[in-house]
Amino acid sequence: MSISVDDVRYVAKLSMLEFEEDELIQFTKEFNKIIEYVDQLMTLTSRILNHCIIP
């Protein structure tokens, strides 16, 4: 899963926030890094749980 600049723009609009284009690009990069990190944590958690359930 990844976030696009349009996604960030849409959420900003819903939140009634205004950002410059360069800020939208930076937020998009940061959100994608966060999502990547959460995906890694989920993978790790799954591996740990699988190891505990199926030794």
C-alpha positions in Angstrom: 0.0 0.0 0.0 1.3 3.4 -0.7 0.0 7.0 -0.4 -0.1 9.4 -3.3 0.1 13.1 -3.4 -3.6 13.2 -4.3 -4.4 11.1 -1.2 -2.6 13.7 1.0 -4.2 16.5 -0.9 -7.7 14.9 -0.3 -7.1 14.4 3.4 -5.8 18.0 3.7 -8.9 19.3 2.0 -11.2 17.2 4.3 -9.2 18.7 7.3 -9.5 22.2 5.8 -5.7 22.5 5.7 -3.8 24.2 2.9 -0.3 23.2 1.9 2.1 24.2 -0.8 3.0 21.5 -3.4 6.4 20.9 -1.9 4.9 20.3 1.5 2.4 17.8 0.0 5.3 15.9 -1.6 7.2 15.8 1.7 4.2 14.6 3.6 3.6 11.9 1.0 7.2 10.7 1.4 6.8 10.7 5.2 3.5 8.9 5.2 4.9 6.2 2.9 7.8 5.7 5.3 5.4 5.3 8.2 3.3 2.8 6.3 6.5 0.9 5.3 7.5 0.7 9.0 4.1 -0.5 10.1 4.2 -3.2 7.4 7.6 -4.3 8.8 6.2 -4.4 12.3 3.1 -6.4 11.1 5.4 -8.9 9.3 7.6 -9.3 12.4 4.5 -9.8 14.6 3.1 -12.4 12.3 6.5 -14.3 12.3 6.6 -14.2 16.1 3.1 -15.4 16.5 3.6 -18.2 13.9 6.7 -19.3 15.8 4.8 -19.4 19.1 1.8 -21.3 17.6 3.7 -23.6 15.3 7.1 -24.3 16.9 
